[in-house]
Amino acid sequence: MMALWPLLHLTFLGFSITLPLVHGQGFQGTAAIWPSLSNINLSKKVQEGIQIPNNGSAPLLVDVQVFVSNVFNVDILRYTMSSMLLLRLSWLDTRLAWNTSAHPRHAITLPWESLWTPRLTILEALWVDWRDQSPQARVDQDGHVKLNLALTMETNCNFELLHFPRDHSNCSLSFYALSNTAMELEFQAHVVNEIVSVKREYVVYDLKTQVPPQQLVPCFQVMLSLKNTALKSIIALLVPAEALLLADVCGGLLPLWAIERIGYKVTLLLGYLVFHSSLVQALPSSSSCNPLLIYYFTILLLLLFLSTIETVLLAGLLAWGSLGAKSGPSPVPRGEQREHGNPGPHPAEEPPRRVKGSQRSWPETADRIFFLVYVVGVLCSKFVFAGIWMWAACKSDAAPGEAAPHGRRPRL
């Protein structure tokens, strides 16, 4: 360890001083006689050591490798997701180089507070948990610095949910170095997909990096492309809705005069209202490009409501018609018919059931016509919605701050 003191003397301060003196732990010997002068010289050397390395007229190039190990807790209601990343940063600082002939060590590790490192800020982050609070930087003999940073964070993502639950979204992670300018620092980013678990509702199918041009502040972006596996939503949303609609269509096969039909229709409508209320809470909402399923389930609600209203109205008309027929004049007795010289049979002599079986009343005829139109309308709505699903496209409204986003030149 005693051989490291001259090495740190060469790499950081350039003058004879020990490491405890650098961290301000105390002065010994003659250094304590002139504390003011030594503190001034020390602060200057330390400040020079933690300033960004000078790369001449060109900005300092920092190579960044982003290893994405996990993406989880994708919450479309809050428009958030959580991810685990490993950042591997490397750059050249010639001030930290040394002569291996005098000091045979090829690399050393130093605390990151003791040398210059890019201070990164994630624009979309709600919170960030740096796994190592005191990471160590590795410095090679030629001055190359390598720093590994592991972090877990929750970030905001503008999900595109028009085709939910078969939606695809692009989420961006923007890393800014706010303490530097684009003239001083430049990033060169690469991304590696190290996700091994696919037991997620949303899976990552593509990763990209980009360095936005014309930035006032140096930054790089990681683009994560997510897709929904849709199995949970299909089982929880689509299957119950289609089952209720099919049950409503089958309910139209019951005769109109059956008392059970009204109770059957009302029960289906009440059940779908409960399902729809929970559905509204399960589906996300947005100021633009709402999921098409919201409109689809609303149309299903209107169809069930229309079917129930039709059944109640026509059943009421049929009941009023039967009451009117019962309260009408009774048929003439046979004895009176023979006395008046009417030997032939009269149509009123036929049994009432036979009359009802031979012809339908007009409410029953209207019910049959409505049933056929209803079935055709349900089938047509399926095809229309399938076409809209295939061809519909929606572009979200521009964000209020898009004209002058953070780090970009404002538009005049």
Summary of the structure (lengths in Angstrom):
residues: 412
radius of gyration: 39.5
end to end distance: 59.4
largest distance: 150.9
contacts: 1070
relative contact order: 0.09
helix: 40%
strand: 25%
